[in-house]
């Protein structure tokens, strides 16, 4: 280490100590005009500012506003996480309570608001004229799922493609979550898709984990109703 670097370190330590002292004694410091004058910029920088105490108060108020905004943002993220967790638990219970395959599919489609989404669909790869026999199940061209998720991918967050995956009105969705459904070894490839009109609404690690769990529960319910073996 150079001599110049050694000389800088004590100065930084002293500056940190002064900052710590100021933070701990803000209220008393605000009453000390002499110390305030030392801390404030010179008159050329302050312009016509004459009330030094008001200057400090305004600066502290601005800092508090920033801290409050950060706290509210954190609280909002926590609330969203709690709501998503509750939505996933309710979704799983509703799947267990379903009394038919069609009812299980209806539960999945109706669950979109619980996940912070506006629309939901189950997509199955098949030829255009292949019948699905079930409301809420959409046919998509073969190869679509690999194009969206890759060969082995299990899920992805998308910013487009809603028209193809969600049908009419899906083009308005700016945030999409698509999860592969492993229904059976010989079953067609399938996706559980959620779409939200708000950009970024379905992003985030916690959201991905919750939605992935919901997709795993859905694929097991479908497998059970179709009497397919575990995989």
PyMOL commands that set and color helices and strands:
alter all, ss='L'
color gray80, all
select helices_A, chain A and resi 3-24+26-29+33-39+43-46+52-97+101-110+112-115+144-149+162-166+170-172+205-225
alter helices_A, ss='H'
color red, helices_A
select strands_A, chain A and resi 119-125+137-140+155-158+175-181+190-196
alter strands_A, ss='S'
color yellow, strands_A
deselect
rebuild
show_as cartoon
